[in-house]
Structures are given as structure tokens and as C-alpha cells.
């Protein structure tokens, strides 16, 4: 376990070379079965037989910090909640989001221009959080931005800390405090949306109805918004920072992207995003090299067979996309 914490890729490579794509190890404080390779990813992620629980896999690390978020729901329950949220990601909604995001991104780029050296990660994390607030909440965080950002940072740090006790001064306690802050903050916004409906995601969740007329209660909305806000800006921040890091090492690719961008007449539009083929390749290659979520935990509900091994029921399963992306076979 200490080796895995210090050097996860080195540990996985050593174990893979010694035992192959299926082996037992310890990850996320659990004895686990590691399944390595594209075939393993396909088996578990497609989960055609509803055997691999995402909720039970993530519960230990995220259960008290991001409870009942979409990633912590399984099977039919996940499908019902996902169907309600998908309305916020249809093409018409994405076009509206693009307009909101484009104006804010242009304004922020002008503010960054001429600053010389600065920390890109910090700057892009603030920008993506502001964009998430505008798109999903329909608000400008303004003086609340620092507190909201701090709360999310503390919650993510708490998710991976080895000491899982709410002791004042330690990361897990700060993470739980951050969740309480966000819950109070979003609860006040929900009360306002109930009175004055809006078309942003928060407003849609407040008015959404299931097939039988059921509606989300305040706690369900808060759980979805907290998780979505975290996912929207944290992993995007990681991906964009990796892209800038990678381009810093590849001046030739900087030139190729600049040439492609300058070849497009007029301002960038939602429709013209599809014309930026090289940009999309760079984005995908960066995700391959530096996966924002390098491992995925699951727990199997029933015994299953993979790679010639019988995996017992209730086993903790670990997929490692970050490692698989670098396997020579792929």
C-alpha cells in the first residue's frame, strides 16, 4: 500500500509484469482486485448485467462528502436521475452555455494578457468555477467565489486523505465543513428558484418532474448540484492544466494549434467547434497521457469470471484507466 501511494504507476507496472492483468492488492484502504486492460474497462464500465456498483465503490472516499451524486447512484436509480439531468445537456442548452462561456472566457483572457508569469492552474480553476456558477446556477459568485472554491478544494482533499476522522484541523474535518457551507449556500438559492423559476440547471432541477409526477426535494437537488459543480470544474481544470503543460513541452504543436485557430474566419461559434480537429486531438491525447481520474473503484454484487479467474462476490474492484492508457498493447 505505501508503494502504491508513493508511485502508483510503478506499482501497477511491477504487479502487471509479475502477475498479469488480474491481481490482488490494496488501494483506497481496501483489499481489492485490480483488473488491467481495455477488456476489463469495457466489462466493468458497460456492466451489461448490473453487477458492478459505482455507489459501493466510491462510498468510502466520497460517501459523506458527495452523497447521492450521480456517480454514487446505481442502475435504475441512476437512470432515473440521469434522465432528468440530461435535459440540461441537450444541444439547445449547450448552445446557450457556449454563449455564456465565450463572453466570460474572452474577458478573462484579456485580463490575463500582459501579466507575464502566473500560476495557470490557480487561474483556470477560478475561471472554470465561475463558468460552472454561471451555467449551472445562473449567478455570478462575486465575493462568494473564494469561499466556494475553498470549500470544493477542501472536499476533494478530504476524499483522498488517509485519516478518515473529523478531527479539527485535519483535512477530513475541513472537507465536511466545506460541504456544510455549500449545503447552506445552495439551499438559499433553491428557495429563491422555487419562487422564481429559471432556465439554468438549478432552476430545471427545482421544477423537474419524473414520469409519475415525482419531484426532487431540496436535499436531492443540493446533492446533485454539489457533485456536478465539483465534477464540472475540478476535472476540467486538471485536463486544461495538463494540456498547457504538454504544449509547453511541444512548441511545434503550439504552432500547429495557433495556425488552425487563425485559419478560422470570425469569432468562434458553437457550430465551428467541430472544425478544430487538431485541438480535439490534443485534448484527447492529453486526457490519455494524464487521466484526470486515473482509477475507478467498483464493488461486484455477484461472483464473476475474468481472465481465467473467478472473482468472489462483494469484491472491491479497481480499474486503472490512467495506467491502461500507457500500456504498450494499446
C-alpha positions in Angstrom: 0.0 0.0 0.0 2.8 2.6 0.8 4.4 1.8 -2.6 1.0 2.3 -4.3 0.6 5.7 -2.7 4.2 6.8 -3.5 4.4 5.6 -7.1 1.1 4.1 -8.3 2.2 3.7 -12.0 5.4 2.0 -10.9 3.5 -0.3 -8.5 0.9 -1.2 -11.2 3.6 -1.9 -13.8 5.5 -4.2 -11.4 2.4 -6.1 -10.4 1.3 -6.4 -14.0 4.7 -7.7 -15.1 4.7 -10.2 -12.3 1.1 -11.4 -12.2 -0.6 -10.2 -15.4 -3.8 -8.2 -15.8 -5.6 -9.7 -12.7 -4.1 -9.5 -9.2 -4.9 -8.7 -5.6 -3.6 -5.6 -4.0 -4.5 -2.7 -1.7 -6.0 0.5 -2.9 -8.2 3.2 -1.3 -7.7 1.5 2.0 -9.3 -1.8 0.9 -8.0 -5.2 -0.2 -9.0 -5.1 -3.9 -8.9 -7.0 -7.1 -7.1 -5.0 -9.9 -8.3 -5.6 -13.4 -6.0 -4.0 -16.0 -6.6 -3.6 -19.7 -9.1 -2.3 -22.2 -11.2 -5.6 -21.9 -11.5 -5.1 -18.2 -12.6 -1.5 -18.6 -15.2 -2.5 -21.1 -16.6 -5.3 -19.0 -17.0 -3.2 -15.9 -17.9 0.1 -17.4 -20.6 -1.3 -19.7 -21.8 -3.5 -16.9 -24.5 -5.2 -19.0 -25.6 -7.5 -16.2 -25.7 -4.7 -13.5 -23.1 -6.4 -11.3 -20.7 -3.6 -10.6 -21.8 -1.0 -8.1 -20.4 2.5 -8.5 -22.0 3.7 -5.3 -20.4 1.0 -3.2 -17.1 1.5 -4.9 -17.0 5.2 -4.2 -18.8 5.3 -0.9 -15.7 5.1 1.3 -14.0 8.0 -0.3 -16.9 10.2 -1.4 -20.0 8.9 0.6 -20.0 11.6 3.3 -18.6 14.4 1.1 -20.6 14.0 -2.1 -23.5 11.7 -1.1 -26.1 10.7 -3.7 -24.4 12.5 -6.5 -25.0 10.9 -9.9 -21.8 8.9 -9.7 -22.9 7.4 -6.4 -26.2 6.0 -7.7 -26.6 2.7 -9.4 -28.7 1.0 -12.1 -32.4 2.1 -12.3 -31.9 4.8 -9.6 -29.0 6.2 -11.6 -31.0 6.1 -14.9 -34.0 8.0 -13.4 -31.8 10.8 -12.1 -29.6 10.9 -15.1 -32.7 11.2 -17.4 -33.9 14.3 -15.5 -30.4 15.9 -15.7 -29.9 15.1 -19.4 -32.3 17.8 -20.4 -29.7 20.3 -19.3 -27.1 18.9 -21.8 -29.1 18.8 -25.0 -27.8 20.7 -28.0 -30.1 23.7 -27.5 -28.9 24.1 -23.9 -25.2 23.6 -24.8 -25.6 26.4 -27.4 -26.8 28.7 -24.7 -24.0 27.7 -22.4 -21.4 28.3 -25.1 -22.6 31.9 -25.5 -22.3 32.5 -21.7 -18.9 30.8 -21.5 -17.4 32.5 -24.6 -18.0 36.1 -23.3 -16.6 35.2 -19.9 -13.5 33.4 -21.3 -12.7 36.3 -23.7 -13.0 38.8 -20.8 -10.7 36.7 -18.6 -8.1 36.2 -21.4 -7.9 40.0 -21.8 -7.4 40.3 -18.0 -4.6 37.7 -18.1 -2.9 39.2 -21.2 0.3 41.0 -20.3 0.5 39.6 -16.8 3.8 37.8 -17.5 4.4 34.8 -15.3 1.4 33.5 -13.3 0.1 30.2 -12.0 -2.1 28.8 -14.7 -3.7 26.1 -12.5 -5.0 28.7 -10.0 -6.2 31.0 -12.7 -8.0 28.3 -14.7 -9.6 26.8 -11.6 -11.1 30.1 -10.7 -12.4 30.6 -14.3 -13.9 27.1 -14.5 -15.6 27.6 -11.2 -17.1 31.0 -12.3 -18.2 29.3 -15.6 -19.9 26.5 -13.7 -21.7 29.0 -11.5 -22.9 31.0 -14.5 -24.0 27.9 -16.5 -25.5 25.7 -13.8 -26.6 28.3 -11.2 -27.2 31.4 -13.3 -25.3 33.6 -10.9 -22.0 35.5 -10.5 -20.2 34.3 -7.4 -18.5 37.6 -6.9 -17.4 37.9 -3.3 -18.5 34.3 -2.6 -16.1 32.8 -5.1 -13.2 32.4 -2.7 -15.3 30.7 0.0 -17.0 28.4 -2.6 -13.7 27.5 -4.2 -12.1 26.8 -0.8 -15.0 24.5 0.1 -14.6 22.4 -3.0 -10.8 22.2 -2.6 -11.2 21.0 1.0 -13.8 18.4 0.0 -11.6 17.0 -2.8 -8.6 16.9 -0.4 -10.7 15.2 2.2 -11.7 12.5 -0.3 -8.2 11.2 -0.6 -6.8 11.8 2.9 -5.8 8.6 4.7 -7.1 9.8 8.1 -10.9 9.5 7.8 -11.9 11.1 11.1 -13.5 14.5 11.7 -10.7 15.9 13.9 -10.5 19.7 13.9 -7.5 20.9 11.9 -7.2 17.8 9.7 -8.3 17.5 6.0 -11.4 15.3 6.6 -12.8 17.8 9.1 -12.2 20.7 6.7 -13.9 18.7 3.9 -17.0 18.1 6.0 -17.1 21.8 7.0 -16.8 22.7 3.3 -19.8 20.5 2.5 -21.9 22.2 5.3 -21.0 25.6 3.8 -22.0 24.6 0.3 -25.2 23.0 1.5 -26.3 26.2 3.3 -25.3 28.3 0.3 -27.2 26.2 -2.3 -30.2 25.8 0.0 -30.8 29.6 -0.1 -30.6 29.6 -3.9 -33.1 26.8 -4.1 -35.6 28.7 -2.0 -35.3 31.6 -4.5 -35.7 29.3 -7.5 -38.8 27.7 -6.1 -40.3 31.2 -6.0 -38.9 32.5 -9.3 -38.2 29.6 -11.8 -35.2 30.0 -14.1 -33.8 28.0 -17.1 -30.4 27.2 -15.7 -29.7 23.7 -14.4 -30.6 24.6 -10.8 -33.9 26.1 -11.9 -34.6 23.0 -14.1 -33.9 20.6 -11.1 -36.2 22.6 -8.9 -39.1 22.2 -11.4 -38.2 18.8 -12.9 -40.8 16.0 -12.6 -40.5 12.3 -13.1 -42.9 10.1 -15.2 -45.2 9.7 -12.1 -45.0 13.4 -11.2 -42.4 13.0 -8.5 -40.1 15.9 -7.9 -36.6 16.3 -6.4 -36.6 17.5 -2.8 -34.2 20.2 -1.6 -31.6 17.7 -0.3 -31.6 15.8 -3.6 -31.1 19.0 -5.6 -28.2 20.0 -3.3 -26.5 16.7 -3.6 -26.7 16.8 -7.5 -25.5 20.4 -7.7 -22.6 20.0 -5.3 -21.4 16.9 -7.2 -21.9 18.4 -10.6 -20.2 21.7 -9.7 -17.2 19.7 -8.4 -17.0 17.4 -11.4 -17.5 20.3 -13.9 -14.7 22.5 -12.7 -12.2 20.2 -10.9 -11.6 17.6 -13.7 -11.8 20.3 -16.4 -9.2 22.3 -14.5 -7.0 19.2 -14.4 -7.4 18.5 -18.1 -6.7 22.1 -19.2 -3.7 22.3 -17.0 -2.3 19.1 -18.5 -2.9 20.4 -22.0 -0.9 23.6 -21.2 1.9 21.6 -19.6 2.1 19.3 -22.6 2.1 22.2 -25.1 4.8 23.8 -23.1 7.0 20.8 -23.9 5.9 20.7 -27.6 6.5 24.1 -29.3 5.7 22.6 -32.7 2.2 21.7 -31.5 1.7 25.2 -30.2 2.4 26.5 -33.7 0.0 23.9 -35.3 -2.8 24.8 -33.0 -2.2 28.6 -33.5 -2.3 28.1 -37.2 -5.5 26.1 -37.1 -7.1 28.7 -34.8 -6.0 31.6 -37.0 -7.3 29.9 -40.2 -10.9 30.3 -38.9 -12.6 33.5 -40.0 -14.6 35.5 -37.5 -15.3 34.6 -33.8 -15.5 31.0 -32.7 -19.1 29.7 -32.7 -20.7 26.6 -31.3 -21.0 25.2 -34.8 -17.4 25.9 -35.7 -16.0 23.9 -32.7 -16.2 20.8 -34.9 -13.8 22.3 -37.3 -10.9 22.4 -34.8 -9.7 18.8 -35.5 -6.2 19.4 -34.2 -7.4 21.0 -31.0 -9.7 18.0 -30.3 -6.7 15.6 -31.0 -4.6 17.5 -28.5 -7.4 17.4 -25.9 -7.9 13.7 -26.2 -4.2 12.9 -26.2 -3.7 15.0 -23.0 -6.5 13.0 -21.4 -4.8 9.8 -22.4 -1.4 10.9 -21.0 -2.8 12.5 -17.8 -6.1 11.0 -16.9 -7.9 13.4 -14.5 -9.4 10.3 -12.7 -6.7 7.6 -13.1 -8.5 4.9 -11.2 -12.2 3.8 -10.8 -13.4 1.7 -7.9 -16.4 -0.6 -8.1 -17.8 -3.5 -5.9 -19.2 -6.6 -7.5 -22.6 -7.8 -6.3 -22.1 -11.3 -7.6 -19.2 -13.5 -8.4 -17.9 -13.3 -12.0 -15.1 -14.6 -14.2 -12.4 -12.6 -15.9 -9.1 -13.5 -17.4 -9.5 -17.1 -16.2 -10.1 -16.2 -12.6 -13.2 -16.4 -10.5 -13.7 -13.2 -8.7 -15.8 -13.6 -5.5 -19.0 -11.7 -4.8 -18.6 -8.4 -2.8 -15.1 -8.0 -4.0 -13.7 -4.4 -4.3 -12.7 -3.9 -7.9 -10.2 -1.3 -9.2 -9.9 -0.2 -12.8 -6.9 1.9 -13.8 -7.6 3.9 -16.9 -4.5 6.1 -16.2 -2.3 3.0 -16.4 -4.1 1.3 -19.2 -3.6 4.4 -21.4 0.1 3.8 -21.3 0.1 0.0 -21.8 2.1 -1.0 -24.9 -0.7 -3.2 -26.1 -2.9 -0.2 -26.6 
